[in-house]
Amino acid sequence: MELVLYTSAFCAPCVRARSVLGQARALLPAAQVIEVDVLSHLEEAETAGITSTPTLVVSRGGTEVFRATGVPSVPQLLAAAALALD
């Protein structure tokens, strides 16, 4: 399972989303957690279809199973991660 958080440097909600992802990381030790700064990785963000930050993408085996923009709660993040476990 892969959790990718797309962020930008001047995004206040990104700070909160990063904190939620950190909490989820402790609860999902097997998950690969990645943060991508869209300004530093414009081509990757464009390819992924990122139009706003923060955006969380959860995937399993390279297949996207969940995507959300904004700041998720820990329960929302865990529910999204459960989709990657099926």
Disulfide bonds with the S-S distance in Angstrom:
Cys11-Cys14 2.27
